[in-house]
Amino acid sequence: MNRERLISTFFDIVKVDSISKDEKALALRLKAMLEEMGFETKIDDAHIKAGSNTGNLIAKISGNKNVPAIMLAAHLDTVNPGLNIKPQIIDGVIRSDGTTILGADDKAGIASILEGVRSIIEKDISHGDIELVFTICEEIGLLGAKYLDHSMLKSKTAFVFDSSGDVGTVIVHGPAQKLINARIDGKAAHAGLSPEKGIDAIATAARAISNMKLGRIDKETTANVGIIRGGHSTNIVCDLLSLEAEARSLDPKKLDDQVNHMIKCLEDACNAADAKLTIDVQDCYTGFSIDSSDPILKIAEAAMRRSNITYTPKSTGGGSDTNILNKAGIKAVTLGVGMSNSHSTEEFITVDNLEKAVLLVEGLIQEMK
């Protein structure tokens, strides 16, 4: 591993703006880098359905060792505020200048994969086929992974470098998520002259939400109402409101129960107010659970022993490309890269974690048997 090159690569790609749906510049930069390393590359057509200006970047290099292919993955896009990022390093810790995110989620994953694979090639270490997948629009619904043509991939084992927590963290349980989109149609009326003639969509939604169990439901389940839109003027009884909510759980039955509970709260409130309710429920992604005896975890443990990294299996309440890959028949786990305070201007990562992530990449490739 070349420490200076690792840091330089991370800084370079962090400076390339890649907000969700605008990942093209980064995809092209990485494509050129990978081709210089000897990879065959392809940008797929996922952008057509995802609405981005580029597709997923897929890179492959043939091995000289008769072992199963390995897939290493990370996502290209970042959240806002993520334009004109200025990374800086102080006492071994990398941050932005405080006006933006850092983008370690998930460019730390990308940089670690690039340096780890480059190191394997430069050391002439024997390996099987290596496939790299850098997805688009992960932050807005795992869209790149959803629209990835999985038949293009040879690998049946995938490691997704996209979790907070120190390197050594392995996400073995991930939740399913459902989205609830609701529309409440009330009736407009003059708020000062004849409010009793109206049906207030805002008040109706408020009654429904006040009766919902939200936040942390139990150790496996969460729920949230995130977006409410409605109203025209303070002197008009609101006649139309839209609401967007979600529920997640590691337990499919608990997820269904929570969604049904939230729907019933909306139905009861609308029935009481004589308002019209329209609901659309979407399956965002399915959950996954990896058994402790699964070969993919044995590979991860062995790779970590090589570098004296502590193997730490965990559950998560968040979704990632791992959810989509497992559903597609590619056994996958999410690995900690070491970023902290993701999705905030206080995001940071230590150089130590970046270096450990590179060693983990090298170890995973070598432990494929």
C-alpha positions in Angstrom: 0.0 0.0 0.0 1.2 3.5 -0.9 -0.1 5.8 1.9 0.6 9.0 0.1 -1.1 7.8 -3.0 -4.1 6.6 -1.0 -4.6 10.0 0.6 -4.1 11.8 -2.7 -6.6 9.6 -4.5 -9.2 10.2 -1.7 -8.6 13.9 -1.8 -8.9 13.9 -5.6 -12.2 12.1 -5.9 -13.7 14.0 -2.9 -13.1 17.2 -4.9 -15.1 15.8 -7.8 -18.8 16.8 -7.3 -21.1 13.8 -7.5 -24.4 14.6 -5.9 -27.1 12.0 -6.6 -28.1 12.1 -10.3 -24.9 14.0 -11.2 -22.2 11.4 -10.9 -20.9 11.4 -14.5 -17.7 13.4 -13.9 -16.6 11.0 -11.1 -17.6 7.9 -13.1 -15.5 9.0 -16.0 -12.5 9.9 -13.8 -12.6 6.4 -12.2 -13.1 4.7 -15.5 -9.9 6.2 -16.8 -8.0 5.3 -13.6 -9.2 1.7 -13.8 -8.3 1.3 -17.5 -4.8 2.4 -16.7 -4.7 -0.4 -14.1 -5.7 -2.9 -16.7 -9.4 -3.2 -16.0 -12.0 -3.6 -18.7 -14.8 -1.1 -17.9 -18.4 -0.5 -18.8 -20.9 2.1 -17.9 -24.4 0.6 -17.9 -27.8 2.0 -18.7 -29.1 2.2 -15.2 -29.3 6.0 -15.5 -32.3 5.7 -17.9 -34.5 4.5 -15.0 -32.6 6.2 -12.2 -32.7 9.6 -13.8 -28.9 10.2 -13.5 -26.5 11.6 -16.0 -24.5 8.4 -16.0 -25.0 4.7 -15.3 -23.2 2.4 -12.9 -19.5 1.9 -13.5 -18.5 -1.8 -13.8 -14.8 -2.9 -14.0 -13.4 -6.3 -14.4 -9.9 -7.8 -14.4 -9.2 -11.5 -15.0 -7.3 -13.5 -12.4 -4.5 -16.0 -12.6 -5.8 -18.2 -9.8 -8.6 -20.7 -10.0 -10.9 -19.4 -7.3 -14.4 -17.8 -7.4 -14.7 -14.2 -8.6 -15.0 -11.5 -6.0 -17.1 -8.3 -6.2 -16.1 -5.1 -4.4 -18.6 -2.3 -4.4 -19.2 1.3 -3.3 -21.4 4.1 -4.4 -20.5 7.2 -6.4 -23.1 9.6 -5.2 -23.1 11.9 -2.1 -25.7 13.9 -0.3 -26.0 17.7 0.0 -24.3 20.0 0.9 -21.7 18.3 -1.3 -20.5 20.8 -3.9 -17.0 22.3 -3.9 -15.7 20.1 -1.1 -12.4 21.2 0.4 -10.8 18.3 2.3 -8.1 18.9 4.8 -6.0 16.7 7.1 -5.1 17.6 10.6 -3.4 15.2 13.0 -4.4 12.2 11.0 -8.0 13.1 10.7 -9.6 14.2 7.3 -12.5 16.6 7.3 -14.1 19.2 5.0 -13.7 22.9 5.7 -17.0 22.8 7.6 -19.2 24.2 4.9 -19.9 20.9 3.3 -20.0 17.2 3.9 -16.6 15.4 3.4 -18.0 12.7 1.1 -16.2 9.8 2.9 -19.7 8.2 2.4 -18.8 6.6 0.1 -15.6 7.9 -1.5 -13.6 6.4 1.3 -14.9 3.1 0.1 -14.0 3.9 -3.5 -10.5 5.1 -2.6 -9.8 2.0 -0.4 -10.9 -0.4 -3.1 -8.8 1.4 -5.7 -5.6 1.4 -3.6 -6.2 -2.2 -2.4 -6.6 -3.6 -5.9 -3.7 -1.5 -7.2 -1.5 -2.9 -4.5 -2.5 -6.5 -5.3 -1.6 -5.9 -9.0 1.7 -4.1 -8.2 2.8 -6.8 -5.8 1.9 -9.4 -8.5 -0.1 -11.4 -5.9 -2.1 -14.2 -7.5 -5.9 -13.7 -7.5 -9.1 -14.8 -9.1 -11.3 -12.6 -11.2 -12.1 -9.2 -9.6 -15.2 -7.2 -10.4 -15.7 -3.7 -9.1 -19.1 -2.0 -9.1 -19.5 1.7 -8.4 -23.2 2.5 -8.3 -25.2 5.7 -8.8 -28.1 7.1 -6.8 -27.6 5.0 -3.7 -28.5 7.8 -1.4 -31.9 8.4 -3.0 -33.2 4.8 -2.9 -30.5 2.4 -4.0 -31.5 3.1 -7.6 -28.2 2.2 -9.2 -28.1 -1.2 -7.6 -31.8 -1.8 -8.4 -31.4 -1.1 -12.0 -28.0 -2.9 -12.3 -28.1 -5.8 -14.8 -26.9 -8.5 -12.3 -26.5 -11.0 -15.1 -23.4 -9.0 -16.3 -21.6 -10.1 -13.1 -19.8 -13.3 -12.6 -19.3 -12.9 -8.8 -21.6 -14.6 -6.3 -19.8 -13.1 -3.3 -19.8 -9.3 -2.8 -18.3 -6.9 -0.2 -19.9 -3.5 -0.1 -17.6 -0.8 1.5 -20.2 1.5 2.8 -20.7 1.5 6.6 -19.8 3.8 9.4 -17.9 2.3 12.3 -14.3 1.3 12.4 -12.9 -1.1 9.8 -13.8 -4.5 11.1 -17.5 -3.7 11.3 -19.5 -6.3 9.3 -23.2 -5.7 8.7 -24.8 -9.1 8.8 -28.5 -8.0 9.4 -30.2 -5.3 7.4 -33.9 -4.1 7.5 -36.5 -4.0 4.9 -38.1 -0.7 4.2 -41.5 0.4 3.0 -42.6 3.9 1.9 -46.1 5.3 2.5 -47.3 8.1 0.2 -50.6 9.5 1.3 -52.9 12.2 -0.1 -55.6 13.8 1.9 -58.3 15.6 0.0 -60.4 18.0 2.2 -62.5 20.9 1.3 -61.6 24.5 0.9 -63.4 27.3 2.7 -62.8 30.9 3.8 -60.9 30.6 7.1 -62.4 33.8 8.4 -66.0 33.8 7.1 -67.0 30.1 7.0 -64.4 27.7 8.3 -67.1 25.2 9.3 -67.8 24.6 5.7 -64.3 23.4 5.0 -62.6 20.1 5.7 -59.1 20.8 7.0 -56.6 18.4 5.4 -53.8 19.7 7.7 -55.8 19.2 10.9 -56.8 15.7 9.7 -53.2 14.7 9.0 -52.2 16.1 12.4 -54.8 13.9 14.2 -53.5 10.9 12.3 -49.9 11.5 13.0 -50.5 12.2 16.7 -52.0 8.7 17.0 -49.0 7.0 15.2 -46.3 5.1 17.0 -43.2 6.7 15.5 -39.4 6.8 16.0 -37.9 3.7 17.7 -40.7 1.2 17.9 -38.5 -1.7 19.2 -34.9 -2.9 18.7 -35.8 -4.1 15.2 -38.3 -1.5 14.0 -38.4 2.2 13.3 -40.9 4.6 11.6 -41.0 8.2 10.6 -43.1 10.8 8.9 -40.6 12.8 6.9 -42.4 15.1 4.4 -45.7 17.0 4.5 -46.8 19.4 1.8 -50.1 21.4 1.8 -51.9 24.6 2.0 -52.2 27.8 -0.1 -52.9 30.6 2.2 -53.6 31.3 5.9 -57.2 32.5 5.0 -58.1 29.2 3.2 -59.0 26.0 5.0 -56.4 23.5 3.5 -58.1 21.3 1.0 -55.1 19.1 -0.1 -52.1 17.6 1.7 -49.5 15.1 0.7 -47.5 13.1 3.3 -44.5 10.8 2.9 -43.5 8.4 5.6 -41.5 5.2 6.0 -41.1 2.2 8.2 -38.2 -0.3 8.5 -37.7 -3.5 10.4 -35.5 -6.5 10.5 -38.6 -8.6 11.0 -41.0 -8.7 8.0 -44.1 -9.2 10.1 -43.2 -6.3 12.4 -42.8 -4.2 9.3 -46.2 -5.1 7.9 -47.8 -4.5 11.3 -46.2 -1.0 11.6 -47.2 0.0 8.1 -50.8 -1.2 8.7 -50.9 0.7 11.9 -49.9 3.9 10.2 -52.4 3.4 7.4 -55.2 2.8 10.0 -54.3 6.0 11.8 -54.7 7.9 8.5 -57.9 6.1 7.6 -59.5 6.7 11.0 -58.6 10.4 10.9 -59.9 10.9 7.4 -63.2 9.0 8.1 -63.8 11.1 11.2 -63.3 14.3 9.2 -65.1 13.1 6.0 -61.9 13.6 4.1 -60.8 11.5 1.1 -57.6 9.4 1.6 -55.4 8.0 -1.2 -52.5 5.8 -0.2 -49.7 4.2 -2.1 -47.3 1.8 -0.3 -44.0 0.9 -2.0 -41.5 -1.8 -1.1 -38.2 0.1 -1.2 -36.0 -2.9 -0.5 -36.0 -6.3 1.3 -34.0 -7.1 4.4 -31.2 -9.6 4.7 -29.7 -11.8 7.4 -26.4 -13.6 7.0 -25.9 -16.7 9.1 -22.8 -16.7 11.3 -21.5 -19.9 9.6 -21.9 -18.5 6.1 -18.7 -18.8 4.0 -18.7 -15.0 3.2 -18.2 -14.3 6.9 -15.4 -16.8 7.1 -13.7 -15.0 4.2 -14.1 -11.6 6.0 -12.8 -13.0 9.3 -9.8 -14.5 7.7 -9.0 -11.3 5.8 -9.2 -9.3 9.0 -6.9 -11.7 10.9 -4.2 -11.0 8.2 -4.1 -7.4 9.3 -4.9 -7.7 13.0 -8.3 -6.1 12.5 -11.1 -6.9 15.0 -14.0 -8.7 13.4 -17.2 -7.1 14.7 -20.5 -8.4 13.3 -23.5 -5.9 13.7 -27.0 -5.2 12.7 -28.1 -1.9 11.1 -31.2 0.1 10.7 -30.1 1.5 7.4 -30.4 0.2 3.8 -27.5 -0.1 1.3 -26.7 -1.7 -2.0 -26.2 -4.9 0.0 -30.0 -5.3 0.4 -30.4 -5.3 -3.4 -27.5 -7.6 -4.1 -28.7 -10.3 -1.7 -32.2 -10.2 -3.2 -30.5 -10.7 -6.6 -28.8 -13.8 -5.5 -25.3 -12.3 -4.9 -24.3 -13.0 -1.2 -23.2 -9.7 0.1 -22.3 -8.0 3.4 -21.6 -4.3 4.1 -18.2 -3.5 5.6 -17.2 -0.6 7.8 -14.9 1.9 6.2 -14.5 4.2 9.2 -16.4 7.3 8.3 -18.1 9.1 11.1 -20.9 11.7 11.3 -22.0 10.9 7.7 -24.5 13.2 6.0 -23.3 16.2 8.0 -20.8 19.0 7.8 -19.0 17.3 10.8 -18.2 14.2 8.8 -14.7 12.9 9.1 -12.5 9.8 8.7 -9.1 8.9 10.1 -6.1 8.0 7.9 -5.7 4.9 10.0 -9.1 3.6 9.0 -8.5 4.4 5.4 -5.3 2.4 5.5 -7.0 -0.5 7.3 -9.7 -0.6 4.7 -7.0 -1.0 2.0 -5.5 -3.9 3.9 -8.9 -5.4 4.2 -9.4 -5.2 0.4 -6.1 -6.9 -0.1 -7.0 -9.6 2.4 -10.4 -10.3 0.9 -9.0 -10.9 -2.5 -6.4 -13.2 -1.2 -8.8 -15.2 1.0 -11.1 -16.1 -1.9 -10.9 -19.9 -2.1 
